[in-house]
Amino acid sequence: MACGRILADPATPFPGFDGDDDEQLIARLQPAVDLVEASSQGLRGLVDLLRSRGVSWARIGVGLGMSRQAAWERFG
């Protein structure tokens, strides 16, 4: 399944992109950037909500698969 391969390795390009020419691929860049930005904002919103509820950086770090310090440095 293509979705499973992409999720397992985010560096995997979406199927069908090999047939696109350079201009088509370039046209895909900004929508991809917009999706990444929206995802990043959503993640920050979740962390902010957890912090407003008093959830520790240690617990947030575990949820993110990183250390407390790394979570604080990224979102604090």
TORNUPA-663040 format. One record per atom (N, C-alpha, C, CB): residue number from 1; atom name; y, x, z. Coordinates in nm, 2 decimals, decimal comma. Glycine has a CB too. Layout:
+-----+------+--------+--------+--------+
!  nr ! atom !     yy !     xx !     zz !
+-----+------+--------+--------+--------+
! NUM !   CA !      Y !      X !      Z !
...
+-----+------+--------+--------+--------+
! end
This chain:
+-----+------+--------+--------+--------+
!  nr ! atom !     yy !     xx !     zz !
+-----+------+--------+--------+--------+
!   1 !    N !  -0,12 !   0,08 !   0,00 !
!   1 !   CA !   0,00 !   0,00 !   0,00 !
!   1 !    C !   0,12 !   0,09 !   0,00 !
!   1 !   CB !   0,00 !  -0,10 !   0,12 !
!   2 !    N !   0,22 !   0,06 !  -0,09 !
!   2 !   CA !   0,34 !   0,14 !  -0,10 !
!   2 !    C !   0,42 !   0,15 !   0,03 !
!   2 !   CB !   0,42 !   0,09 !  -0,22 !
!   3 !    N !   0,44 !   0,03 !   0,09 !
!   3 !   CA !   0,52 !   0,02 !   0,21 !
!   3 !    C !   0,46 !   0,12 !   0,32 !
!   3 !   CB !   0,52 !  -0,12 !   0,27 !
!   4 !    N !   0,33 !   0,12 !   0,34 !
!   4 !   CA !   0,27 !   0,21 !   0,43 !
!   4 !    C !   0,29 !   0,35 !   0,41 !
!   4 !   CB !   0,12 !   0,18 !   0,44 !
!   5 !    N !   0,28 !   0,39 !   0,28 !
!   5 !   CA !   0,31 !   0,53 !   0,24 !
!   5 !    C !   0,45 !   0,57 !   0,27 !
!   5 !   CB !   0,28 !   0,55 !   0,09 !
!   6 !    N !   0,55 !   0,48 !   0,24 !
!   6 !   CA !   0,69 !   0,51 !   0,26 !
!   6 !    C !   0,72 !   0,52 !   0,41 !
!   6 !   CB !   0,78 !   0,40 !   0,20 !
!   7 !    N !   0,66 !   0,43 !   0,49 !
!   7 !   CA !   0,69 !   0,43 !   0,63 !
!   7 !    C !   0,62 !   0,56 !   0,70 !
!   7 !   CB !   0,64 !   0,31 !   0,70 !
!   8 !    N !   0,50 !   0,60 !   0,65 !
!   8 !   CA !   0,44 !   0,71 !   0,70 !
!   8 !    C !   0,51 !   0,84 !   0,67 !
!   8 !   CB !   0,29 !   0,72 !   0,65 !
!   9 !    N !   0,58 !   0,84 !   0,55 !
!   9 !   CA !   0,65 !   0,96 !   0,51 !
!   9 !    C !   0,78 !   0,92 !   0,44 !
!   9 !   CB !   0,57 !   1,05 !   0,41 !
!  10 !    N !   0,89 !   0,91 !   0,52 !
!  10 !   CA !   1,01 !   0,86 !   0,47 !
!  10 !    C !   1,07 !   0,94 !   0,35 !
!  10 !   CB !   1,12 !   0,86 !   0,57 !
!  11 !    N !   1,02 !   1,06 !   0,33 !
!  11 !   CA !   1,06 !   1,14 !   0,21 !
!  11 !    C !   1,00 !   1,09 !   0,08 !
!  11 !   CB !   1,03 !   1,28 !   0,23 !
!  12 !    N !   0,90 !   1,00 !   0,09 !
!  12 !   CA !   0,84 !   0,94 !  -0,03 !
!  12 !    C !   0,93 !   0,85 !  -0,10 !
!  12 !   CB !   0,71 !   0,87 !   0,01 !
!  13 !    N !   0,96 !   0,89 !  -0,23 !
!  13 !   CA !   1,05 !   0,80 !  -0,31 !
!  13 !    C !   0,98 !   0,66 !  -0,33 !
!  13 !   CB !   1,09 !   0,86 !  -0,44 !
!  14 !    N !   1,05 !   0,56 !  -0,35 !
!  14 !   CA !   1,00 !   0,43 !  -0,38 !
!  14 !    C !   0,92 !   0,43 !  -0,51 !
!  14 !   CB !   1,10 !   0,32 !  -0,38 !
!  15 !    N !   0,81 !   0,36 !  -0,52 !
!  15 !   CA !   0,74 !   0,36 !  -0,65 !
!  15 !    C !   0,83 !   0,30 !  -0,76 !
!  15 !   CB !   0,61 !   0,27 !  -0,64 !
!  16 !    N !   0,81 !   0,36 !  -0,88 !
!  16 !   CA !   0,89 !   0,31 !  -0,99 !
!  16 !    C !   1,02 !   0,39 !  -1,02 !
!  16 !   CB !   0,92 !   0,17 !  -0,97 !
!  17 !    N !   1,06 !   0,47 !  -0,92 !
!  17 !   CA !   1,18 !   0,55 !  -0,94 !
!  17 !    C !   1,16 !   0,66 !  -1,05 !
!  17 !   CB !   1,23 !   0,61 !  -0,81 !
!  18 !    N !   1,04 !   0,70 !  -1,07 !
!  18 !   CA !   1,01 !   0,81 !  -1,16 !
!  18 !    C !   1,06 !   0,77 !  -1,30 !
!  18 !   CB !   0,87 !   0,85 !  -1,17 !
!  19 !    N !   1,05 !   0,64 !  -1,34 !
!  19 !   CA !   1,09 !   0,60 !  -1,47 !
!  19 !    C !   1,24 !   0,58 !  -1,49 !
!  19 !   CB !   1,02 !   0,47 !  -1,50 !
!  20 !    N !   1,32 !   0,58 !  -1,38 !
!  20 !   CA !   1,46 !   0,56 !  -1,39 !
!  20 !    C !   1,53 !   0,69 !  -1,44 !
!  20 !   CB !   1,52 !   0,53 !  -1,25 !
!  21 !    N !   1,63 !   0,67 !  -1,51 !
!  21 !   CA !   1,71 !   0,79 !  -1,56 !
!  21 !    C !   1,81 !   0,83 !  -1,45 !
!  21 !   CB !   1,79 !   0,76 !  -1,69 !
!  22 !    N !   1,87 !   0,94 !  -1,47 !
!  22 !   CA !   1,96 !   1,00 !  -1,37 !
!  22 !    C !   2,07 !   0,90 !  -1,33 !
!  22 !   CB !   2,03 !   1,13 !  -1,42 !
!  23 !    N !   2,13 !   0,83 !  -1,42 !
!  23 !   CA !   2,24 !   0,73 !  -1,39 !
!  23 !    C !   2,18 !   0,62 !  -1,30 !
!  23 !   CB !   2,30 !   0,68 !  -1,51 !
!  24 !    N !   2,07 !   0,57 !  -1,33 !
!  24 !   CA !   2,01 !   0,46 !  -1,25 !
!  24 !    C !   1,98 !   0,51 !  -1,11 !
!  24 !   CB !   1,87 !   0,41 !  -1,31 !
!  25 !    N !   1,93 !   0,64 !  -1,09 !
!  25 !   CA !   1,91 !   0,69 !  -0,96 !
!  25 !    C !   2,04 !   0,71 !  -0,89 !
!  25 !   CB !   1,83 !   0,82 !  -0,97 !
!  26 !    N !   2,14 !   0,76 !  -0,95 !
!  26 !   CA !   2,27 !   0,78 !  -0,89 !
!  26 !    C !   2,33 !   0,65 !  -0,84 !
!  26 !   CB !   2,37 !   0,85 !  -0,98 !
!  27 !    N !   2,31 !   0,54 !  -0,92 !
!  27 !   CA !   2,35 !   0,41 !  -0,89 !
!  27 !    C !   2,28 !   0,36 !  -0,76 !
!  27 !   CB !   2,33 !   0,31 !  -1,00 !
!  28 !    N !   2,17 !   0,41 !  -0,73 !
!  28 !   CA !   2,09 !   0,36 !  -0,61 !
!  28 !    C !   2,14 !   0,43 !  -0,48 !
!  28 !   CB !   1,95 !   0,39 !  -0,63 !
!  29 !    N !   2,22 !   0,54 !  -0,50 !
!  29 !   CA !   2,26 !   0,62 !  -0,38 !
!  29 !    C !   2,34 !   0,54 !  -0,28 !
!  29 !   CB !   2,33 !   0,74 !  -0,42 !
!  30 !    N !   2,45 !   0,48 !  -0,33 !
!  30 !   CA !   2,54 !   0,41 !  -0,24 !
!  30 !    C !   2,47 !   0,29 !  -0,16 !
!  30 !   CB !   2,66 !   0,36 !  -0,31 !
!  31 !    N !   2,39 !   0,21 !  -0,23 !
!  31 !   CA !   2,32 !   0,11 !  -0,16 !
!  31 !    C !   2,23 !   0,16 !  -0,05 !
!  31 !   CB !   2,24 !   0,02 !  -0,25 !
!  32 !    N !   2,17 !   0,28 !  -0,08 !
!  32 !   CA !   2,08 !   0,34 !   0,02 !
!  32 !    C !   2,16 !   0,39 !   0,14 !
!  32 !   CB !   2,00 !   0,46 !  -0,05 !
!  33 !    N !   2,28 !   0,45 !   0,11 !
!  33 !   CA !   2,37 !   0,49 !   0,22 !
!  33 !    C !   2,41 !   0,37 !   0,30 !
!  33 !   CB !   2,49 !   0,57 !   0,16 !
!  34 !    N !   2,44 !   0,26 !   0,24 !
!  34 !   CA !   2,48 !   0,14 !   0,31 !
!  34 !    C !   2,37 !   0,09 !   0,40 !
!  34 !   CB !   2,52 !   0,03 !   0,21 !
!  35 !    N !   2,25 !   0,10 !   0,36 !
!  35 !   CA !   2,13 !   0,05 !   0,44 !
!  35 !    C !   2,11 !   0,15 !   0,56 !
!  35 !   CB !   2,01 !   0,05 !   0,36 !
!  36 !    N !   2,13 !   0,28 !   0,54 !
!  36 !   CA !   2,11 !   0,37 !   0,64 !
!  36 !    C !   2,22 !   0,35 !   0,75 !
!  36 !   CB !   2,12 !   0,52 !   0,59 !
!  37 !    N !   2,34 !   0,33 !   0,70 !
!  37 !   CA !   2,46 !   0,30 !   0,80 !
!  37 !    C !   2,44 !   0,18 !   0,88 !
!  37 !   CB !   2,59 !   0,30 !   0,72 !
!  38 !    N !   2,39 !   0,07 !   0,81 !
!  38 !   CA !   2,36 !  -0,06 !   0,88 !
!  38 !    C !   2,25 !  -0,04 !   0,98 !
!  38 !   CB !   2,33 !  -0,17 !   0,78 !
!  39 !    N !   2,15 !   0,04 !   0,95 !
!  39 !   CA !   2,04 !   0,06 !   1,04 !
!  39 !    C !   2,09 !   0,14 !   1,16 !
!  39 !   CB !   1,93 !   0,14 !   0,97 !
!  40 !    N !   2,17 !   0,24 !   1,13 !
!  40 !   CA !   2,23 !   0,33 !   1,24 !
!  40 !    C !   2,32 !   0,25 !   1,33 !
!  40 !   CB !   2,31 !   0,44 !   1,18 !
!  41 !    N !   2,40 !   0,16 !   1,28 !
!  41 !   CA !   2,48 !   0,07 !   1,36 !
!  41 !    C !   2,40 !  -0,02 !   1,45 !
!  41 !   CB !   2,58 !  -0,01 !   1,28 !
!  42 !    N !   2,29 !  -0,07 !   1,39 !
!  42 !   CA !   2,20 !  -0,16 !   1,47 !
!  42 !    C !   2,13 !  -0,08 !   1,58 !
!  42 !   CB !   2,09 !  -0,22 !   1,38 !
!  43 !    N !   2,09 !   0,04 !   1,56 !
!  43 !   CA !   2,03 !   0,12 !   1,66 !
!  43 !    C !   2,13 !   0,15 !   1,77 !
!  43 !   CB !   1,98 !   0,25 !   1,60 !
!  44 !    N !   2,25 !   0,18 !   1,73 !
!  44 !   CA !   2,35 !   0,21 !   1,84 !
!  44 !    C !   2,38 !   0,08 !   1,92 !
!  44 !   CB !   2,48 !   0,26 !   1,77 !
!  45 !    N !   2,38 !  -0,03 !   1,85 !
!  45 !   CA !   2,40 !  -0,16 !   1,93 !
!  45 !    C !   2,29 !  -0,18 !   2,03 !
!  45 !   CB !   2,41 !  -0,27 !   1,83 !
!  46 !    N !   2,17 !  -0,15 !   1,99 !
!  46 !   CA !   2,06 !  -0,17 !   2,08 !
!  46 !    C !   2,07 !  -0,08 !   2,20 !
!  46 !   CB !   1,92 !  -0,14 !   2,02 !
!  47 !    N !   2,10 !   0,05 !   2,18 !
!  47 !   CA !   2,12 !   0,14 !   2,29 !
!  47 !    C !   2,24 !   0,10 !   2,38 !
!  47 !   CB !   2,15 !   0,29 !   2,23 !
!  48 !    N !   2,35 !   0,06 !   2,32 !
!  48 !   CA !   2,46 !   0,01 !   2,40 !
!  48 !    C !   2,43 !  -0,11 !   2,48 !
!  48 !   CB !   2,58 !  -0,02 !   2,30 !
!  49 !    N !   2,35 !  -0,20 !   2,43 !
!  49 !   CA !   2,31 !  -0,32 !   2,51 !
!  49 !    C !   2,22 !  -0,27 !   2,62 !
!  49 !   CB !   2,23 !  -0,42 !   2,42 !
!  50 !    N !   2,12 !  -0,19 !   2,60 !
!  50 !   CA !   2,04 !  -0,14 !   2,70 !
!  50 !    C !   2,12 !  -0,07 !   2,81 !
!  50 !   CB !   1,93 !  -0,04 !   2,65 !
!  51 !    N !   2,21 !   0,01 !   2,77 !
!  51 !   CA !   2,30 !   0,08 !   2,87 !
!  51 !    C !   2,38 !  -0,02 !   2,95 !
!  51 !   CB !   2,39 !   0,19 !   2,80 !
!  52 !    N !   2,43 !  -0,12 !   2,89 !
!  52 !   CA !   2,51 !  -0,22 !   2,96 !
!  52 !    C !   2,43 !  -0,29 !   3,06 !
!  52 !   CB !   2,57 !  -0,32 !   2,86 !
!  53 !    N !   2,30 !  -0,30 !   3,04 !
!  53 !   CA !   2,20 !  -0,36 !   3,13 !
!  53 !    C !   2,15 !  -0,26 !   3,24 !
!  53 !   CB !   2,08 !  -0,42 !   3,06 !
!  54 !    N !   2,21 !  -0,14 !   3,24 !
!  54 !   CA !   2,17 !  -0,04 !   3,34 !
!  54 !    C !   2,04 !   0,03 !   3,31 !
!  54 !   CB !   2,16 !  -0,11 !   3,47 !
!  55 !    N !   1,99 !   0,02 !   3,19 !
!  55 !   CA !   1,87 !   0,10 !   3,16 !
!  55 !    C !   1,90 !   0,25 !   3,15 !
!  55 !   CB !   1,80 !   0,05 !   3,02 !
!  56 !    N !   1,81 !   0,33 !   3,21 !
!  56 !   CA !   1,84 !   0,47 !   3,21 !
!  56 !    C !   1,82 !   0,54 !   3,08 !
!  56 !   CB !   1,74 !   0,54 !   3,32 !
!  57 !    N !   1,89 !   0,65 !   3,07 !
!  57 !   CA !   1,87 !   0,74 !   2,95 !
!  57 !    C !   1,73 !   0,78 !   2,93 !
!  57 !   CB !   1,97 !   0,86 !   2,95 !
!  58 !    N !   1,66 !   0,80 !   3,05 !
!  58 !   CA !   1,52 !   0,85 !   3,04 !
!  58 !    C !   1,43 !   0,74 !   2,97 !
!  58 !   CB !   1,47 !   0,87 !   3,18 !
!  59 !    N !   1,45 !   0,61 !   3,01 !
!  59 !   CA !   1,37 !   0,50 !   2,95 !
!  59 !    C !   1,41 !   0,49 !   2,80 !
!  59 !   CB !   1,40 !   0,37 !   3,02 !
!  60 !    N !   1,54 !   0,50 !   2,77 !
!  60 !   CA !   1,58 !   0,49 !   2,63 !
!  60 !    C !   1,53 !   0,60 !   2,55 !
!  60 !   CB !   1,74 !   0,49 !   2,62 !
!  61 !    N !   1,53 !   0,72 !   2,60 !
!  61 !   CA !   1,47 !   0,84 !   2,54 !
!  61 !    C !   1,32 !   0,81 !   2,50 !
!  61 !   CB !   1,49 !   0,96 !   2,62 !
!  62 !    N !   1,25 !   0,76 !   2,60 !
!  62 !   CA !   1,11 !   0,73 !   2,58 !
!  62 !    C !   1,09 !   0,64 !   2,46 !
!  62 !   CB !   1,04 !   0,68 !   2,70 !
!  63 !    N !   1,17 !   0,53 !   2,46 !
!  63 !   CA !   1,17 !   0,43 !   2,35 !
!  63 !    C !   1,20 !   0,49 !   2,22 !
!  63 !   CB !   1,26 !   0,32 !   2,38 !
!  64 !    N !   1,29 !   0,59 !   2,22 !
!  64 !   CA !   1,33 !   0,65 !   2,09 !
!  64 !    C !   1,24 !   0,77 !   2,05 !
!  64 !   CB !   1,47 !   0,70 !   2,10 !
!  65 !    N !   1,14 !   0,81 !   2,14 !
!  65 !   CA !   1,05 !   0,92 !   2,11 !
!  65 !    C !   1,13 !   1,05 !   2,13 !
!  65 !   CB !   1,00 !   0,91 !   1,98 !
!  66 !    N !   1,22 !   1,06 !   2,22 !
!  66 !   CA !   1,30 !   1,18 !   2,24 !
!  66 !    C !   1,32 !   1,20 !   2,39 !
!  66 !   CB !   1,43 !   1,19 !   2,16 !
!  67 !    N !   1,38 !   1,31 !   2,43 !
!  67 !   CA !   1,41 !   1,34 !   2,57 !
!  67 !    C !   1,53 !   1,25 !   2,61 !
!  67 !   CB !   1,43 !   1,49 !   2,59 !
!  68 !    N !   1,55 !   1,24 !   2,74 !
!  68 !   CA !   1,67 !   1,17 !   2,80 !
!  68 !    C !   1,79 !   1,24 !   2,75 !
!  68 !   CB !   1,66 !   1,18 !   2,95 !
!  69 !    N !   1,79 !   1,38 !   2,75 !
!  69 !   CA !   1,91 !   1,46 !   2,71 !
!  69 !    C !   1,94 !   1,43 !   2,56 !
!  69 !   CB !   1,88 !   1,60 !   2,74 !
!  70 !    N !   1,84 !   1,43 !   2,48 !
!  70 !   CA !   1,86 !   1,41 !   2,33 !
!  70 !    C !   1,92 !   1,27 !   2,31 !
!  70 !   CB !   1,73 !   1,43 !   2,26 !
!  71 !    N !   1,87 !   1,17 !   2,38 !
!  71 !   CA !   1,92 !   1,04 !   2,36 !
!  71 !    C !   2,06 !   1,03 !   2,41 !
!  71 !   CB !   1,84 !   0,94 !   2,44 !
!  72 !    N !   2,10 !   1,09 !   2,52 !
!  72 !   CA !   2,23 !   1,09 !   2,57 !
!  72 !    C !   2,33 !   1,16 !   2,47 !
!  72 !   CB !   2,24 !   1,15 !   2,71 !
!  73 !    N !   2,28 !   1,28 !   2,42 !
!  73 !   CA !   2,36 !   1,35 !   2,33 !
!  73 !    C !   2,39 !   1,28 !   2,20 !
!  73 !   CB !   2,30 !   1,49 !   2,30 !
!  74 !    N !   2,29 !   1,20 !   2,15 !
!  74 !   CA !   2,31 !   1,13 !   2,03 !
!  74 !    C !   2,39 !   1,00 !   2,05 !
!  74 !   CB !   2,17 !   1,09 !   1,97 !
!  75 !    N !   2,37 !   0,93 !   2,16 !
!  75 !   CA !   2,43 !   0,80 !   2,18 !
!  75 !    C !   2,53 !   0,78 !   2,29 !
!  75 !   CB !   2,32 !   0,70 !   2,19 !
!  76 !    N !   2,53 !   0,89 !   2,38 !
!  76 !   CA !   2,62 !   0,88 !   2,50 !
!  76 !    C !   2,76 !   0,89 !   2,47 !
!  76 !   CB !   2,58 !   0,98 !   2,59 !
+-----+------+--------+--------+--------+
! end
